[in-house]
Amino acid sequence: MPQPTIRSATPADAQTLFELIKEFAAHDGRLDRVTTTAEKIRQSIEASHPPITYLLAEINQTPAGFASYFPTHITSQSAIGLCIEDIYVRPTHRRTGLGTALMNQIKQSAHERGITRIEWTVGTHNHTAIEFYKRQGATIREQSRLCRLILAI
């Protein structure tokens, strides 16, 4: 198996990321909730202070997955953390180490910035992902619940 390339996405990757995001949403049964566009993704990447970081995973220069994450603030520690928004590996590339490579890149980015906490959510039904995250050293907080408030603009 060729070594994957994990790199920060560029504006030129916006359409590829958009396709991967839609693929991930379809896989999760939430394609109808995708409202972003390749143009919005490109604008996020080009922003002077990008609100999110996208990583693109490639095998032989072919897109195989992506991850996205953004900074958070841990008020009890007056410290910066990271929140992983999405991590997705195409089904044909699962169990090849690509998910681990994406996680390792996020961990390295956190380490380089002095960040000591990374958080994300995972569906309680997604047992494969839960086991993967445990192998990455994550603690699963069973007692927490995700709260979401959707506001009209």
MIDOSE-1310 file (N, C-alpha, C; in nm, 2 decimals, decimal comma, always signed):
residues 153
mpqp	+0,08/-0,12/+0,00/+0,00/+0,00/+0,00/+0,09/+0,12/+0,00; +0,07/+0,21/-0,09/+0,15/+0,34/-0,10/+0,12/+0,42/+0,03; +0,22/+0,50/+0,07/+0,21/+0,59/+0,18/+0,11/+0,70/+0,15; +0,02/+0,73/+0,24/-0,07/+0,84/+0,22/+0,00/+0,98/+0,23
tirs	-0,05/+1,08/+0,16/+0,00/+1,21/+0,18/-0,11/+1,29/+0,25; -0,08/+1,35/+0,36/-0,17/+1,43/+0,44/-0,12/+1,57/+0,43; -0,20/+1,66/+0,38/-0,16/+1,80/+0,37/-0,27/+1,90/+0,39; -0,24/+2,02/+0,43/-0,34/+2,12/+0,44/-0,40/+2,15/+0,31
atpa	-0,53/+2,17/+0,31/-0,60/+2,20/+0,18/-0,57/+2,34/+0,14; -0,57/+2,36/+0,01/-0,56/+2,49/-0,05/-0,69/+2,53/-0,12; -0,70/+2,66/-0,15/-0,82/+2,70/-0,22/-0,86/+2,61/-0,34; -0,75/+2,56/-0,41/-0,78/+2,48/-0,53/-0,84/+2,35/-0,49
daqt	-0,84/+2,31/-0,37/-0,90/+2,18/-0,32/-1,05/+2,19/-0,28; -1,10/+2,31/-0,29/-1,24/+2,34/-0,24/-1,34/+2,24/-0,31; -1,34/+2,22/-0,44/-1,44/+2,13/-0,50/-1,42/+1,99/-0,45; -1,29/+1,95/-0,44/-1,27/+1,81/-0,39/-1,32/+1,79/-0,25
lfel	-1,29/+1,89/-0,16/-1,35/+1,89/-0,03/-1,50/+1,88/-0,03; -1,56/+1,96/-0,11/-1,71/+1,97/-0,12/-1,76/+1,83/-0,16; -1,70/+1,76/-0,25/-1,74/+1,63/-0,29/-1,72/+1,53/-0,17; -1,61/+1,54/-0,10/-1,59/+1,45/+0,01/-1,69/+1,47/+0,12
ikef	-1,72/+1,60/+0,15/-1,82/+1,64/+0,25/-1,95/+1,58/+0,21; -1,99/+1,59/+0,09/-2,12/+1,53/+0,05/-2,12/+1,38/+0,06; -2,01/+1,32/+0,02/-1,99/+1,17/+0,03/-2,01/+1,13/+0,18; -1,94/+1,20/+0,27/-1,95/+1,17/+0,41/-2,09/+1,19/+0,46
aahd	-2,15/+1,29/+0,42/-2,29/+1,32/+0,46/-2,39/+1,21/+0,41; -2,37/+1,17/+0,29/-2,45/+1,06/+0,23/-2,43/+0,93/+0,31; -2,30/+0,90/+0,34/-2,27/+0,78/+0,42/-2,33/+0,78/+0,56; -2,35/+0,90/+0,62/-2,41/+0,92/+0,75/-2,56/+0,94/+0,74
grld	-2,62/+0,94/+0,62/-2,76/+0,96/+0,61/-2,81/+1,10/+0,63; -2,72/+1,20/+0,60/-2,76/+1,34/+0,63/-2,72/+1,43/+0,51; -2,72/+1,37/+0,39/-2,69/+1,45/+0,27/-2,78/+1,57/+0,26; -2,91/+1,56/+0,30/-3,00/+1,67/+0,29/-2,97/+1,79/+0,38
rvtt	-2,88/+1,77/+0,47/-2,84/+1,88/+0,56/-2,71/+1,96/+0,51; -2,66/+1,91/+0,40/-2,54/+1,98/+0,34/-2,58/+2,11/+0,28; -2,54/+2,22/+0,33/-2,58/+2,35/+0,27/-2,45/+2,43/+0,23; -2,34/+2,38/+0,25/-2,22/+2,45/+0,21/-2,20/+2,43/+0,06
taek	-2,11/+2,51/+0,00/-2,07/+2,50/-0,14/-1,92/+2,50/-0,15; -1,87/+2,46/-0,27/-1,73/+2,47/-0,29/-1,68/+2,61/-0,27; -1,76/+2,71/-0,31/-1,72/+2,85/-0,30/-1,71/+2,89/-0,15; -1,80/+2,85/-0,07/-1,79/+2,88/+0,08/-1,67/+2,81/+0,14
irqs	-1,64/+2,69/+0,10/-1,52/+2,62/+0,15/-1,39/+2,70/+0,10; -1,39/+2,74/-0,02/-1,27/+2,82/-0,07/-1,26/+2,94/+0,01; -1,36/+3,01/+0,03/-1,36/+3,14/+0,11/-1,31/+3,12/+0,25; -1,35/+3,01/+0,31/-1,30/+2,97/+0,45/-1,15/+2,95/+0,45
ieas	-1,10/+2,88/+0,35/-0,96/+2,85/+0,34/-0,88/+2,97/+0,31; -0,93/+3,06/+0,23/-0,86/+3,19/+0,19/-0,87/+3,30/+0,30; -0,95/+3,28/+0,40/-0,97/+3,39/+0,49/-0,84/+3,43/+0,56; -0,83/+3,56/+0,60/-0,71/+3,60/+0,67/-0,69/+3,53/+0,80
hppi	-0,80/+3,49/+0,87/-0,79/+3,41/+0,99/-0,89/+3,29/+0,96; -0,85/+3,19/+0,89/-0,94/+3,08/+0,86/-1,01/+3,03/+0,98; -1,15/+3,02/+0,97/-1,22/+2,97/+1,09/-1,21/+2,81/+1,11; -1,15/+2,75/+1,01/-1,14/+2,60/+1,01/-1,02/+2,56/+0,93
tyll	-0,96/+2,45/+0,97/-0,85/+2,39/+0,90/-0,89/+2,27/+0,83; -0,87/+2,25/+0,70/-0,90/+2,13/+0,63/-0,77/+2,06/+0,60; -0,77/+1,93/+0,62/-0,66/+1,84/+0,58/-0,72/+1,75/+0,47; -0,64/+1,73/+0,37/-0,67/+1,64/+0,26/-0,58/+1,52/+0,26
aein	-0,64/+1,40/+0,26/-0,56/+1,28/+0,26/-0,57/+1,23/+0,11; -0,45/+1,19/+0,06/-0,44/+1,14/-0,08/-0,35/+1,02/-0,08; -0,39/+0,93/-0,17/-0,31/+0,81/-0,20/-0,29/+0,82/-0,35; -0,16/+0,82/-0,39/-0,12/+0,83/-0,53/-0,19/+0,95/-0,59
qtpa	-0,19/+1,06/-0,52/-0,25/+1,19/-0,56/-0,40/+1,18/-0,59; -0,47/+1,08/-0,53/-0,61/+1,07/-0,55/-0,67/+1,09/-0,41; -0,77/+1,18/-0,40/-0,84/+1,21/-0,27/-0,89/+1,08/-0,21; -0,86/+1,06/-0,08/-0,90/+0,94/-0,01/-0,97/+0,97/+0,12
gfas	-0,97/+1,09/+0,16/-1,03/+1,13/+0,29/-1,00/+1,28/+0,32; -1,06/+1,32/+0,43/-1,03/+1,46/+0,48/-1,06/+1,46/+0,63; -1,01/+1,57/+0,69/-1,04/+1,61/+0,83/-1,06/+1,76/+0,83; -1,14/+1,80/+0,93/-1,15/+1,95/+0,95/-1,15/+1,97/+1,10
yfpt	-1,09/+2,08/+1,14/-1,09/+2,11/+1,28/-1,07/+2,26/+1,30; -1,10/+2,30/+1,42/-1,10/+2,45/+1,45/-1,06/+2,47/+1,60; -1,01/+2,59/+1,63/-0,97/+2,62/+1,77/-1,09/+2,64/+1,86; -1,08/+2,60/+1,98/-1,18/+2,63/+2,09/-1,11/+2,69/+2,20
hits	-1,18/+2,73/+2,30/-1,12/+2,79/+2,42/-1,17/+2,71/+2,54; -1,08/+2,67/+2,63/-1,11/+2,60/+2,75/-1,10/+2,70/+2,86; -1,22/+2,75/+2,90/-1,22/+2,86/+3,00/-1,16/+2,82/+3,14; -1,18/+2,69/+3,18/-1,13/+2,65/+3,31/-0,98/+2,65/+3,31
qsai	-0,92/+2,65/+3,19/-0,77/+2,64/+3,19/-0,71/+2,76/+3,12; -0,80/+2,85/+3,07/-0,75/+2,97/+2,99/-0,65/+2,92/+2,89; -0,70/+2,82/+2,81/-0,61/+2,75/+2,71/-0,69/+2,73/+2,59; -0,62/+2,71/+2,48/-0,68/+2,69/+2,35/-0,68/+2,53/+2,33
glci	-0,79/+2,49/+2,28/-0,81/+2,35/+2,24/-0,84/+2,34/+2,09; -0,86/+2,21/+2,05/-0,90/+2,19/+1,91/-1,03/+2,11/+1,91; -1,12/+2,13/+1,82/-1,23/+2,05/+1,80/-1,23/+2,00/+1,66; -1,24/+1,87/+1,65/-1,25/+1,80/+1,52/-1,39/+1,81/+1,47
ediy	-1,42/+1,87/+1,36/-1,55/+1,88/+1,31/-1,58/+1,75/+1,23; -1,50/+1,71/+1,14/-1,52/+1,59/+1,06/-1,39/+1,52/+1,04; -1,39/+1,39/+1,03/-1,28/+1,30/+0,99/-1,35/+1,19/+0,91; -1,31/+1,18/+0,78/-1,37/+1,09/+0,69/-1,27/+1,02/+0,60
vrpt	-1,28/+0,89/+0,59/-1,20/+0,81/+0,50/-1,29/+0,74/+0,41; -1,26/+0,75/+0,28/-1,35/+0,67/+0,18/-1,34/+0,52/+0,22; -1,46/+0,46/+0,20/-1,47/+0,31/+0,23/-1,36/+0,23/+0,17; -1,31/+0,26/+0,05/-1,21/+0,18/-0,01/-1,07/+0,19/+0,06
hrrt	-1,06/+0,29/+0,14/-0,93/+0,32/+0,21/-0,93/+0,30/+0,36; -1,04/+0,25/+0,41/-1,05/+0,22/+0,55/-0,97/+0,10/+0,59; -0,92/+0,10/+0,72/-0,84/+0,00/+0,77/-0,70/-0,01/+0,70; -0,66/+0,10/+0,65/-0,53/+0,11/+0,58/-0,43/+0,20/+0,66
glgt	-0,48/+0,26/+0,77/-0,39/+0,35/+0,85/-0,42/+0,50/+0,81; -0,50/+0,52/+0,71/-0,53/+0,66/+0,67/-0,60/+0,74/+0,78; -0,69/+0,69/+0,85/-0,76/+0,76/+0,96/-0,66/+0,79/+1,07; -0,57/+0,70/+1,10/-0,46/+0,72/+1,20/-0,37/+0,83/+1,15
almn	-0,34/+0,83/+1,02/-0,25/+0,94/+0,97/-0,32/+1,07/+0,98; -0,45/+1,08/+0,95/-0,52/+1,21/+0,97/-0,52/+1,25/+1,12; -0,55/+1,16/+1,21/-0,55/+1,19/+1,35/-0,41/+1,23/+1,40; -0,30/+1,17/+1,35/-0,17/+1,20/+1,39/-0,13/+1,34/+1,34
qikq	-0,18/+1,38/+1,22/-0,15/+1,51/+1,17/-0,22/+1,62/+1,26; -0,34/+1,59/+1,30/-0,41/+1,68/+1,39/-0,34/+1,69/+1,52; -0,30/+1,58/+1,58/-0,23/+1,58/+1,70/-0,10/+1,66/+1,69; -0,03/+1,64/+1,58/+0,10/+1,71/+1,56/+0,07/+1,86/+1,55
sahe	-0,03/+1,90/+1,48/-0,07/+2,04/+1,47/-0,10/+2,10/+1,61; -0,17/+2,02/+1,69/-0,20/+2,07/+1,83/-0,07/+2,08/+1,91; +0,02/+1,98/+1,90/+0,14/+1,98/+1,98/+0,23/+2,10/+1,94; +0,24/+2,13/+1,81/+0,32/+2,25/+1,76/+0,26/+2,38/+1,81
rgit	+0,13/+2,39/+1,85/+0,07/+2,51/+1,90/+0,06/+2,51/+2,05; +0,11/+2,41/+2,11/+0,10/+2,40/+2,26/-0,03/+2,36/+2,31; -0,11/+2,30/+2,23/-0,25/+2,26/+2,26/-0,25/+2,12/+2,32; -0,32/+2,11/+2,43/-0,31/+1,98/+2,50/-0,45/+1,90/+2,50
riew	-0,55/+1,96/+2,44/-0,68/+1,89/+2,44/-0,74/+1,90/+2,30; -0,79/+1,79/+2,25/-0,86/+1,78/+2,13/-0,99/+1,71/+2,16; -1,10/+1,76/+2,11/-1,23/+1,70/+2,14/-1,31/+1,69/+2,01; -1,41/+1,60/+2,01/-1,50/+1,58/+1,89/-1,61/+1,50/+1,94
tvgt	-1,71/+1,49/+1,86/-1,83/+1,40/+1,89/-1,83/+1,28/+1,79; -1,90/+1,18/+1,84/-1,91/+1,06/+1,76/-2,05/+1,00/+1,79; -2,12/+0,96/+1,69/-2,25/+0,90/+1,71/-2,24/+0,77/+1,79; -2,34/+0,76/+1,88/-2,33/+0,64/+1,97/-2,35/+0,51/+1,90
hnht	-2,41/+0,52/+1,78/-2,42/+0,40/+1,70/-2,30/+0,36/+1,62; -2,20/+0,45/+1,61/-2,09/+0,43/+1,53/-1,98/+0,36/+1,61; -2,00/+0,23/+1,63/-1,91/+0,15/+1,71/-1,77/+0,14/+1,65; -1,76/+0,13/+1,52/-1,63/+0,12/+1,45/-1,55/+0,24/+1,48
aief	-1,61/+0,36/+1,47/-1,54/+0,49/+1,50/-1,50/+0,50/+1,65; -1,59/+0,46/+1,73/-1,57/+0,46/+1,88/-1,44/+0,38/+1,91; -1,44/+0,26/+1,86/-1,32/+0,17/+1,88/-1,19/+0,23/+1,82; -1,20/+0,29/+1,71/-1,09/+0,36/+1,64/-1,04/+0,47/+1,73
ykrq	-1,13/+0,55/+1,78/-1,09/+0,67/+1,87/-1,03/+0,62/+2,00; -1,08/+0,51/+2,06/-1,02/+0,45/+2,18/-0,88/+0,41/+2,15; -0,85/+0,35/+2,03/-0,72/+0,31/+2,00/-0,62/+0,43/+1,98; -0,68/+0,54/+1,95/-0,61/+0,67/+1,94/-0,57/+0,73/+2,07
gati	-0,63/+0,67/+2,18/-0,61/+0,72/+2,31/-0,72/+0,81/+2,37; -0,83/+0,82/+2,29/-0,94/+0,91/+2,34/-1,02/+0,84/+2,45; -1,07/+0,93/+2,54/-1,16/+0,89/+2,64/-1,30/+0,92/+2,59; -1,39/+0,83/+2,59/-1,53/+0,85/+2,55/-1,61/+0,89/+2,67
reqs	-1,67/+1,01/+2,67/-1,75/+1,06/+2,78/-1,89/+1,02/+2,76; -1,93/+0,91/+2,82/-2,07/+0,86/+2,80/-2,17/+0,95/+2,87; -2,13/+1,02/+2,97/-2,23/+1,10/+3,05/-2,26/+1,24/+2,98; -2,19/+1,28/+2,88/-2,21/+1,40/+2,81/-2,31/+1,39/+2,70
rlcr	-2,38/+1,50/+2,67/-2,48/+1,50/+2,56/-2,45/+1,63/+2,48; -2,46/+1,62/+2,35/-2,44/+1,73/+2,26/-2,57/+1,81/+2,26; -2,55/+1,94/+2,28/-2,66/+2,03/+2,27/-2,64/+2,12/+2,15; -2,75/+2,15/+2,08/-2,74/+2,23/+1,96/-2,86/+2,33/+1,95
lila	-2,83/+2,45/+1,92/-2,93/+2,55/+1,91/-2,91/+2,61/+1,77; -3,01/+2,59/+1,68/-3,01/+2,64/+1,55/-3,08/+2,77/+1,54; -3,01/+2,88/+1,49/-3,07/+3,01/+1,49/-3,10/+3,05/+1,34; -3,21/+3,12/+1,32/-3,24/+3,17/+1,19/-3,15/+3,30/+1,17
i	-3,11/+3,31/+1,05/-3,02/+3,43/+1,02/-3,11/+3,53/+0,95
